[in-house]
Structure formats: C-alpha cells, structure tokens
C-alpha cells in the first residue's frame, strides 16, 4: 500500500469527500427494486424541459466538434434575458464548477473565507484545497446569521459565501438584512451569493444578487440550469459578476467547460416558460402537502424557499433513511451536516410525496417515540 503522505498535496488527505445523494441505479442493484422514488438530490421530479431534450437530441449529430469554450451564443441569450452585458456572465460545468473557479482565481494561501454552517459543503473543501481557512458561523433558526458573520470578517478575509436560499435548510435572508450586510463589507472582500434555487423563491422579502452587481458591489452570483430546467445530468451553471471578476474566472476555467449538448439544451430551456411554470406549480402544491403532513406528525420543518424541505424527524435520520430505502424511497439524512435527526427531502410529484409520507409513517419506531 502506498503512503499517500509522500504524494498528496498539503492538507488534501484531511479533506472529506463530497457525499452525493444515493443513486437510483445503486439502490436498484442492491435491493432488487424496479421502482425507486428519489427525494435526495433536489432534482426536478417532472423530468427535463421538453424543449431542452429536443435541442439536445438535435445537437448530438455535432458532437464530433469541440464546443464553444466561452459559450458565446448562450451568453448572448442570457445577457438579453437579464439585461446585462455578455461579458458579465461565465458558464461552467455546473454551479459547483464555478465555485472551483472562484477558489482558484481569488483564494491565496492563508486567506480566510467566511461561510455558514451548515451550508453547501463544497465551500469548505475548495477553500482548504487552495490553502485558505474556512471560518464557520452557525446558523440561527436555520438561517444565515449575517450579523455574526460580519463580526468574523477581518483583514485576512477574501471571500464570504452566502447560500441564499440555503442548502440544506431552504431558508433565505431578508432584503434589509442582506442590504445592511453588503453595505458593511470591506472593499477587499468578495461576497459570493449562491443562488442555485433562486427561481423557487416566492417570498417577496428576498433580494436578487444581480441587483448588487448592477450597483457595482463586489458580488458574484451563482446559478444553475440543474433545478428549474431539469437538466442536472448535463452539468451547466453560471456566474454573474462585474467584467473584471468574470475576466479573472475566465483565466482559470477549462478550455471547454460546457459540452455542445449542454449548451444547446440550456439555450432551449431558457425559452421554455411553460415547463418552468409547471415545475413551480408542482413544487408549491407539494410543499404545502408535505408541510401539513409533517405538522400532523409533530415533525418541525424549516421555512423553505426551495424545492426541498429540511425536516426534523425527531429520530436518528440515518435509521429512517435505511428503513425508507428498503421501501424504494431515497432521502438525504442529516449526519453530514451534524444534524443527526434532520433530513433533507426533495419535493416530488404528488404521487411521490404521498408514497414517501405513507412509508415514513410505517417506519419503526413510531413517530410518537421521539429523540429528546
């Protein structure tokens, strides 16, 4: 066995690997089940945008050609939609790839990066890879505690990550609170607003990160086609920022980060307003149903502005995860976020939601037997 301490970069062996939601195929093989309800990875339950599928199929005949590295046509389409210049947009191999680019472009060894805990785990990982120091600030009532985070910002701070809405809790930061936070950040600090779920936000007390960018603040907004457009498997996300920040990200991006098929699908998905409306309608109806069921079962849940709900099962969520798995239902247990009784549950179709609730009620021990 090789001693990896001789080969690996400093600090790499101390990193924890990212744990995705359990794949459908893996559960089918392990348990011999044909029908699986996956409510673990916040994928759109209605399938992909039909227009995206048609465009992807058409583009397959061109996959012998390299894709446009800078995604020129897609940037032009998005710029028109957002009413910004196209050099204020960078497309990436998923929004998580944009986080990697931000770390590569801006984090020096010894820099501090402030972030909430729990939030998207990748912020910590790539901060450490670049030799930076993650500064974790606990959530307050499942939401970012911006006043506490601001107190952690100092001379060594390079970036602040605010996941809004937050993953895994689904909560948002109000307009006034975020405005005040942005106004007090020092000029040497960049605020990264991870807005992967922004299309699902219905609360009017929310702020679009693009507002800050247009006003000249040091803000980068991250977004994705994975959720609202239903093309997570094609891996395409994007960053919005001032020209100078985008230019820096372009210096560290891969030559061809987004495939031809993904670019074609994304361009078509931008125009599929009918599909997006169906996704949002299904999400709101499913969310209301699950809230009611959780309330009736005495299970507290965080106020979500996303396509998932963070619920306290009041029992070991890993045990519930295993019990549900045997019934062909996959959820995301909360141990990875140090929330052992919580689970993150994606809102599915109404049929899937009802199957999940029925199975949850059948899980031993009975919901009345709770963890104190």
C-alpha positions in Angstrom: 0.0 0.0 0.0 1.4 3.4 -1.0 2.0 6.0 1.7 -0.1 8.9 0.2 1.6 11.4 2.6 4.5 11.2 0.2 2.4 12.2 -2.9 -0.6 14.2 -1.9 -0.6 18.0 -1.7 -0.5 19.5 1.7 -3.9 19.2 3.5 -5.6 17.0 0.8 -5.7 13.9 3.0 -7.5 15.8 5.7 -10.4 16.6 3.3 -13.7 14.8 3.5 -15.1 13.6 0.1 -18.4 15.0 -1.0 -21.2 12.5 -0.5 -24.0 12.9 -3.1 -27.5 11.5 -2.8 -27.6 7.8 -3.2 -28.1 7.0 -7.0 -31.2 5.2 -8.2 -29.2 2.6 -10.1 -27.2 1.7 -6.9 -30.4 1.1 -4.9 -31.9 -1.0 -7.7 -28.9 -3.2 -7.8 -28.6 -3.5 -4.0 -32.2 -4.2 -3.2 -33.5 -5.6 -6.5 -36.3 -3.0 -6.7 -37.7 -1.8 -10.0 -39.4 1.3 -8.8 -37.5 4.0 -6.9 -38.6 7.4 -5.6 -35.6 9.6 -5.3 -36.1 12.6 -3.0 -32.5 13.1 -2.1 -30.8 15.4 -4.7 -33.3 18.2 -5.3 -33.7 17.1 -8.9 -36.8 18.2 -10.8 -39.5 15.5 -10.5 -41.2 16.3 -13.8 -38.2 15.3 -15.9 -36.3 17.6 -18.2 -37.6 20.6 -20.2 -39.1 19.1 -23.4 -37.5 21.9 -25.5 -34.2 21.1 -23.9 -34.5 17.5 -24.8 -35.4 18.3 -28.4 -32.4 20.7 -28.7 -30.0 18.2 -27.1 -31.1 15.4 -29.5 -30.6 17.6 -32.5 -27.1 18.7 -31.3 -25.9 15.1 -30.9 -25.1 15.0 -34.6 -22.4 17.6 -34.0 -20.6 16.0 -31.1 -17.5 15.3 -33.3 -16.9 19.1 -32.9 -15.5 20.9 -29.9 -18.0 23.1 -28.1 -17.7 26.9 -27.9 -15.4 27.4 -24.9 -16.8 30.8 -23.9 -20.4 29.7 -24.7 -20.8 32.8 -26.9 -24.4 32.2 -28.1 -25.7 31.1 -24.7 -24.0 34.1 -23.1 -25.7 36.4 -25.6 -29.1 34.8 -24.9 -28.7 35.0 -21.1 -27.4 38.6 -21.3 -30.6 39.7 -23.2 -32.8 37.9 -20.6 -31.0 39.5 -17.6 -30.4 42.9 -19.3 -26.7 42.9 -18.7 -23.5 42.8 -20.8 -22.5 39.3 -22.0 -19.0 39.8 -20.5 -20.6 39.8 -17.1 -21.5 36.1 -17.5 -19.4 32.9 -17.3 -20.8 29.5 -17.9 -19.4 26.4 -16.1 -19.7 22.7 -15.8 -22.4 23.1 -13.2 -22.5 25.8 -10.5 -20.2 23.7 -8.3 -17.5 24.1 -11.1 -17.9 27.9 -10.8 -17.1 27.6 -7.1 -13.9 25.8 -8.0 -13.0 28.6 -10.4 -13.7 31.2 -7.7 -11.4 29.4 -5.3 -8.7 29.2 -8.0 -9.0 32.8 -9.0 -9.3 34.5 -5.6 -8.1 32.4 -2.7 -4.5 32.7 -1.7 -2.8 30.6 1.0 -3.7 32.0 4.4 -6.8 33.8 3.2 -9.9 33.5 5.4 -13.3 32.6 3.9 -16.4 33.1 6.0 -19.4 30.8 5.5 -22.4 29.5 7.4 -22.6 26.1 9.0 -24.4 24.0 7.8 -24.4 25.1 4.2 -23.1 23.7 0.9 -20.1 21.6 1.9 -18.0 22.4 -1.2 -17.2 25.9 0.0 -15.1 24.4 2.8 -13.5 21.8 0.5 -12.1 24.2 -2.1 -11.1 26.8 0.4 -8.9 24.2 2.0 -7.5 23.0 -1.3 -6.3 26.5 -2.0 -4.7 26.8 1.4 -7.4 29.1 2.7 -9.0 28.9 6.1 -12.8 28.4 6.4 -14.4 30.5 9.1 -17.7 28.7 10.1 -20.6 30.6 11.6 -23.6 28.7 13.0 -27.0 29.2 11.5 -29.6 30.9 13.6 -33.1 29.4 13.4 -31.9 27.5 10.3 -30.9 30.8 8.6 -27.7 32.7 8.0 -26.7 34.8 11.0 -25.3 37.7 9.0 -24.6 39.9 12.0 -22.4 37.1 13.5 -20.8 36.5 10.1 -19.9 40.2 9.7 -18.1 40.1 13.0 -15.9 37.3 11.6 -14.8 39.5 8.6 -11.4 40.9 9.0 -8.2 41.9 7.2 -7.5 38.3 6.2 -11.0 37.7 4.8 -11.0 37.3 1.0 -14.5 35.8 0.4 -17.8 35.4 2.1 -20.2 32.7 0.9 -23.9 33.2 1.5 -26.1 30.4 0.1 -29.4 32.1 -0.5 -31.7 30.1 -0.3 -29.5 28.0 1.9 -28.7 24.4 1.2 -29.6 22.2 3.2 -32.2 24.3 5.2 -34.0 26.1 2.4 -34.1 29.4 4.2 -33.5 32.9 2.8 -32.0 36.1 4.1 -34.4 39.1 4.1 -33.8 42.2 1.9 -33.0 44.7 4.7 -30.7 42.3 6.5 -28.8 41.4 3.3 -28.6 45.1 2.2 -27.1 46.1 5.5 -24.6 43.2 5.3 -23.5 44.1 1.8 -23.1 47.8 2.8 -20.8 46.9 5.7 -18.4 44.5 3.9 -14.9 46.0 3.4 -13.8 46.7 -0.2 -11.2 43.9 -0.2 -13.9 41.2 0.4 -16.0 39.5 -2.4 -19.4 38.3 -1.5 -20.4 35.1 -3.3 -24.2 34.7 -3.3 -25.0 31.1 -4.2 -28.5 31.4 -5.7 -28.9 27.9 -7.2 -32.5 27.9 -6.0 -33.5 31.5 -6.7 -36.2 30.6 -9.2 -38.2 28.8 -6.4 -38.2 31.8 -4.1 -41.8 33.2 -3.6 -41.2 35.3 -0.5 -41.2 39.0 -1.6 -38.8 39.8 1.2 -35.9 38.5 -0.8 -33.1 40.1 -2.8 -31.7 39.2 -6.2 -27.9 39.2 -6.2 -27.9 40.8 -9.7 -29.2 44.0 -8.0 -25.9 44.3 -6.1 -23.8 43.5 -9.2 -25.6 46.2 -11.3 -24.9 48.7 -8.5 -21.1 47.9 -8.5 -20.8 45.9 -5.3 -18.2 43.2 -5.0 -20.7 40.4 -5.5 -20.7 37.2 -7.6 -24.0 35.4 -8.1 -24.0 31.7 -8.8 -26.9 30.0 -10.6 -27.7 26.7 -12.4 -29.9 25.0 -15.0 -30.0 21.9 -12.9 -33.0 22.7 -10.8 -35.6 24.8 -12.6 -34.8 23.5 -16.1 -34.4 19.8 -15.2 -31.0 19.2 -16.9 -28.8 18.4 -13.9 -27.3 15.5 -15.8 -25.9 17.8 -18.5 -24.0 19.9 -15.9 -24.3 23.6 -16.7 -24.3 26.5 -14.3 -23.1 30.1 -14.5 -21.7 33.0 -12.6 -22.8 36.7 -12.8 -20.4 39.5 -11.8 -18.6 42.6 -12.9 -16.5 42.3 -16.0 -13.2 42.3 -14.0 -14.3 39.4 -11.8 -15.6 37.4 -14.8 -12.3 38.1 -16.7 -10.4 36.6 -13.7 -12.6 33.5 -13.7 -12.1 33.1 -17.5 -8.3 32.9 -16.9 -8.6 29.8 -14.7 -11.5 28.0 -16.5 -11.1 24.9 -18.6 -10.8 25.3 -22.3 -14.1 23.6 -23.0 -16.1 23.5 -19.7 -19.6 23.0 -21.2 -20.5 20.4 -23.8 -22.2 21.2 -27.1 -25.3 19.2 -26.0 -25.5 21.1 -22.7 -25.2 24.5 -24.3 -27.9 23.6 -26.9 -30.2 22.3 -24.2 -29.7 25.3 -22.0 -30.5 27.8 -24.8 -33.7 25.9 -25.5 -34.6 25.7 -21.8 -34.3 29.5 -21.4 -37.3 29.8 -23.7 -39.4 27.0 -22.1 -41.5 29.2 -19.8 -44.4 26.7 -19.9 -42.2 24.0 -18.4 -40.9 26.3 -15.7 -44.4 27.2 -14.7 -45.4 23.6 -14.3 -42.3 22.9 -12.2 -43.1 25.8 -9.9 -46.8 24.9 -9.6 -45.9 21.3 -8.7 -43.4 22.5 -6.2 -45.8 24.8 -4.3 -48.5 22.2 -4.2 -46.1 19.5 -3.0 -44.6 21.8 -0.4 -48.0 22.7 1.1 -48.9 19.0 1.3 -45.6 18.0 3.0 -45.8 20.9 5.4 -49.3 19.7 6.5 -48.2 16.1 6.9 -45.1 17.0 8.9 -47.2 19.2 11.1 -49.8 16.5 11.7 -46.9 14.1 12.6 -45.4 16.6 15.0 -42.2 17.0 12.9 -40.8 20.5 12.8 -39.5 21.8 9.5 -37.7 24.9 8.3 -39.5 27.5 6.2 -38.2 26.6 2.7 -37.9 28.8 -0.4 -36.6 25.9 -2.5 -37.7 22.6 -3.9 -36.8 20.7 -0.7 -37.7 20.7 3.0 -35.4 20.4 5.9 -37.4 18.4 8.5 -36.6 17.2 12.0 -37.7 13.6 12.1 -37.0 13.6 15.9 -35.3 10.2 15.5 -32.0 9.1 14.0 -32.4 10.1 10.4 -29.8 7.5 9.2 -32.1 4.8 10.6 -35.1 6.3 8.8 -33.1 6.6 5.7 -32.3 2.9 5.8 -35.9 1.9 6.5 -37.2 4.1 3.6 -34.5 2.7 1.3 -36.0 -0.8 1.7 -39.3 0.6 0.5 -37.6 2.2 -2.5 -37.5 5.8 -1.3 -34.3 7.8 -1.1 -34.0 10.9 1.2 -30.9 12.7 2.4 -30.1 12.0 6.1 -28.6 14.9 8.1 -25.4 13.5 9.7 -23.2 15.1 7.1 -24.4 18.5 8.4 -24.1 17.4 12.0 -27.9 17.4 12.3 -28.5 13.7 13.1 -32.3 13.8 13.5 -32.9 16.0 10.4 -33.3 15.0 6.8 -33.5 17.0 3.6 -36.4 15.8 1.5 -36.8 16.9 -2.1 -40.4 17.8 -3.1 -41.5 15.3 -5.7 -44.7 14.8 -7.7 -47.8 14.5 -5.5 -47.8 10.7 -6.1 -44.2 10.5 -4.9 -44.9 12.8 -1.9 -47.8 10.6 -0.8 -45.7 7.4 -1.1 -43.0 9.0 1.0 -45.4 10.1 3.8 -47.0 6.6 3.8 -43.7 4.9 4.1 -42.4 7.4 6.7 -45.5 6.7 8.9 -44.7 3.0 8.7 -41.0 3.4 9.7 -40.1 2.0 13.2 -40.1 3.3 15.7 -43.4 5.1 15.5 -43.1 8.9 15.2 -44.5 9.2 18.7 -41.3 7.7 20.0 -39.0 10.6 19.6 -35.4 11.5 20.4 -35.2 14.2 23.1 
